[in-house]
């Protein structure tokens, strides 16, 4: 929903009613992840995508029906090959799509959620998409790390809980866990939030701040890595101790360019709580006076998604020897990807940036890095 939220808010603020279709579960090789949304606006326009073009037409028609009836619908596409081709889902995957109408009346707390997303404050939105009691369908719960729907940031009409403490507590706890991971998911409970029950399904959008990509070393490769990182949705920082090279004009795709000693900046960010388990650290300096003290800090971080360092085989061997001399253990050194990137045969800075991004993407999602043609099983995780 994040990608279509500005357009949704424009219609919401104008008092219009919008049909919203959202992927809430995928099976096999479905092309879009849970959370991908498509809007059908009051002018009959379509914004966003739930399947990369496969089932948009069918969801568009269903959204118009939901706008007219006011009744939300959970629909599965691609149950069989015939069904898949009937709606254009030729990839062979299966999608569960939740379609609802959104307006000021049906979703009064949307403005507060959108404000949190815009400001980078973590917020989760939980929606009941399946329940034995039709009256429960579409019930929403907004969850923040400090509380559930604080009264001071939402209209008084917004619900601050589900229909029972048990249901509210169960969904809140799980939504906070997903929020910490930055992951969207459909959760299953009993009708009143029973942990071991079935009958109620709740989809959780986890609007966590963007994951961070820290690029150390203001070189030409860094500009390409920053550009790819921004494209992938990372909050990008380029840091270098040399002010002549660390300039915003050289790195237009970075969210910020910092002039500081890399190890000092990383340590300060860690102390400020600005480094977490989704943070990617790329060390492109290949200069011992910068990268050795920086890697001493990076490889001892309690939480980090990836630490990679650029350099030749000779540079790598020298760096490892220096790090051992600095007291790093074998377990700590095992967290270093060096030389950085996957073997794509890259030559240019842009190609190298793709190889670096490919490695940390594979690490994030558990990919093998092998050609898909050489593997069996699902294509999309």
HUCORHU-V787884 format. One record per residue. N is the residue number from 1. OMEGA is omega in radians with two decimals (999 if undefined). Layout:
{{N & OMEGA} {N & OMEGA}}
This chain:
{{1 & -3.05} {2 & -3.07} {3 & -3.08} {4 & -3.06} {5 & 3.13} {6 & 3.14} {7 & 3.09} {8 & 3.14} {9 & 3.12} {10 & 3.12} {11 & -3.13} {12 & -3.12} {13 & 3.12} {14 & 3.13} {15 & -3.12} {16 & 3.05} {17 & -3.05} {18 & 2.98} {19 & -3.10} {20 & 3.03} {21 & -3.07} {22 & 3.02} {23 & -3.13} {24 & 3.08} {25 & 3.11} {26 & 3.13} {27 & -3.09} {28 & -2.96} {29 & 3.10} {30 & -2.97} {31 & -3.13} {32 & -3.08} {33 & 3.01} {34 & -3.10} {35 & 3.09} {36 & -3.03} {37 & 3.03} {38 & 3.12} {39 & 2.93} {40 & -2.99} {41 & 3.14} {42 & 3.08} {43 & 3.13} {44 & 3.07} {45 & 3.09} {46 & 3.14} {47 & 3.12} {48 & -3.05} {49 & 3.05} {50 & -3.07} {51 & -3.12} {52 & 3.09} {53 & -3.04} {54 & -3.02} {55 & -3.09} {56 & -3.13} {57 & 3.14} {58 & 3.12} {59 & 3.09} {60 & -3.14} {61 & -3.13} {62 & 3.14} {63 & 3.10} {64 & 3.08} {65 & -3.14} {66 & 3.08} {67 & -3.10} {68 & -3.06} {69 & -3.05} {70 & -3.10} {71 & 3.12} {72 & -3.08} {73 & 2.96} {74 & -3.04} {75 & 3.10} {76 & 3.11} {77 & 3.06} {78 & -3.13} {79 & 3.10} {80 & 3.13} {81 & 3.14} {82 & 3.12} {83 & -3.11} {84 & -3.13} {85 & 3.14} {86 & 3.13} {87 & 3.10} {88 & -3.11} {89 & -3.02} {90 & -3.11} {91 & 3.12} {92 & -3.13} {93 & 3.11} {94 & 3.12} {95 & 2.85} {96 & -3.09} {97 & 3.09} {98 & -3.10} {99 & -3.10} {100 & 3.01} {101 & -3.12} {102 & 3.08} {103 & 3.07} {104 & -3.11} {105 & -3.07} {106 & -3.06} {107 & -3.07} {108 & -3.10} {109 & -3.09} {110 & -3.11} {111 & 3.14} {112 & 3.10} {113 & -3.14} {114 & 3.12} {115 & 3.08} {116 & -3.12} {117 & -3.13} {118 & -3.10} {119 & -3.13} {120 & 3.08} {121 & -3.12} {122 & 3.10} {123 & 3.11} {124 & 3.10} {125 & -3.14} {126 & -3.12} {127 & 3.09} {128 & -3.08} {129 & 3.09} {130 & -3.13} {131 & 3.11} {132 & 3.10} {133 & -3.10} {134 & -3.14} {135 & -3.14} {136 & -3.07} {137 & 3.12} {138 & 3.09} {139 & -3.07} {140 & 3.04} {141 & 3.09} {142 & -3.04} {143 & 3.04} {144 & -3.10} {145 & -3.06} {146 & -3.07} {147 & 3.08} {148 & 3.09} {149 & 3.10} {150 & -3.04} {151 & -3.04} {152 & -3.09} {153 & 3.12} {154 & 3.09} {155 & -3.13} {156 & -3.11} {157 & -3.09} {158 & 3.13} {159 & 3.12} {160 & -3.12} {161 & 2.99} {162 & -3.00} {163 & 3.11} {164 & 3.09} {165 & -3.11} {166 & -3.13} {167 & -3.14} {168 & -3.09} {169 & -3.11} {170 & -3.11} {171 & 3.13} {172 & -3.12} {173 & -3.10} {174 & 3.12} {175 & 3.09} {176 & 3.08} {177 & 3.10} {178 & 3.13} {179 & 3.11} {180 & 3.14} {181 & -3.02} {182 & -3.04} {183 & 3.00} {184 & -3.13} {185 & 2.98} {186 & -3.08} {187 & -3.12} {188 & -3.14} {189 & 2.88} {190 & -3.05} {191 & 3.13} {192 & 3.11} {193 & 3.12} {194 & -3.06} {195 & -3.07} {196 & -3.11} {197 & 3.06} {198 & 3.11} {199 & 3.09} {200 & 3.03} {201 & -3.09} {202 & 3.06} {203 & -3.12} {204 & 2.91} {205 & 3.10} {206 & -3.14} {207 & 3.08} {208 & 3.05} {209 & 3.14} {210 & 2.99} {211 & -3.07} {212 & 2.97} {213 & 3.14} {214 & -3.10} {215 & -3.11} {216 & -3.10} {217 & -3.07} {218 & -3.13} {219 & -3.09} {220 & 3.08} {221 & -3.13} {222 & 3.12} {223 & 3.13} {224 & 3.11} {225 & 3.11} {226 & -3.13} {227 & 3.13} {228 & 3.13} {229 & 3.10} {230 & 3.12} {231 & -3.12} {232 & 3.08} {233 & 3.11} {234 & 2.94} {235 & -2.91} {236 & 3.01} {237 & 2.99} {238 & -3.10} {239 & 3.09} {240 & -3.13} {241 & -3.04} {242 & -3.06} {243 & -3.13} {244 & -3.13} {245 & -3.08} {246 & -3.13} {247 & -3.13} {248 & -3.12} {249 & 3.11} {250 & -3.09} {251 & -3.06} {252 & -3.11} {253 & 3.13} {254 & 3.06} {255 & 3.09} {256 & 3.06} {257 & -3.00} {258 & 3.02} {259 & -3.13} {260 & 3.00} {261 & -3.03} {262 & -3.09} {263 & -3.14} {264 & 3.13} {265 & -3.11} {266 & 3.12} {267 & 3.13} {268 & 3.11} {269 & 3.09} {270 & 3.14} {271 & -3.13} {272 & -3.14} {273 & -3.08} {274 & 3.08} {275 & -3.13} {276 & -3.06} {277 & 3.08} {278 & -3.05} {279 & 3.09} {280 & 3.14} {281 & 3.08} {282 & -3.09} {283 & -3.02} {284 & -3.05} {285 & -2.97} {286 & 3.06} {287 & -3.02} {288 & -3.08} {289 & 3.05} {290 & -2.92} {291 & 3.13} {292 & 3.09} {293 & 3.11} {294 & -3.13} {295 & 3.02} {296 & 3.11} {297 & -3.02} {298 & -3.06} {299 & 3.08} {300 & 3.09} {301 & 3.14} {302 & 3.12} {303 & 3.05} {304 & -3.10} {305 & -2.97} {306 & 2.99} {307 & 3.13} {308 & -3.11} {309 & -3.12} {310 & 3.07} {311 & 3.09} {312 & 3.07} {313 & 3.14} {314 & 3.10} {315 & 3.12} {316 & -3.11} {317 & 3.12} {318 & 3.14} {319 & -3.13} {320 & 3.12} {321 & 3.13} {322 & 3.14} {323 & 3.07} {324 & 3.09} {325 & 3.14} {326 & 3.05} {327 & 3.13} {328 & -3.12} {329 & 3.10} {330 & 3.11} {331 & 3.12} {332 & 3.14} {333 & 3.13} {334 & 3.11} {335 & -3.09} {336 & 3.01} {337 & -3.08} {338 & -0.12} {339 & -3.00} {340 & 2.99} {341 & 3.06} {342 & -3.13} {343 & 3.08} {344 & -3.04} {345 & -3.05} {346 & 3.11} {347 & -3.07} {348 & 3.06} {349 & -3.13} {350 & 3.11} {351 & 3.10} {352 & 3.10} {353 & 3.09} {354 & -3.14} {355 & 3.10} {356 & 3.13} {357 & 3.14} {358 & -3.12} {359 & -3.11} {360 & 3.00} {361 & 3.12} {362 & 3.11} {363 & -3.12} {364 & -3.02} {365 & 3.10} {366 & 3.12} {367 & -3.11} {368 & -3.04} {369 & 3.14} {370 & 3.04} {371 & 3.14} {372 & -3.14} {373 & -3.13} {374 & -3.08} {375 & 3.03} {376 & 3.06} {377 & -3.05} {378 & 3.07} {379 & 3.10} {380 & -3.10} {381 & 999}}
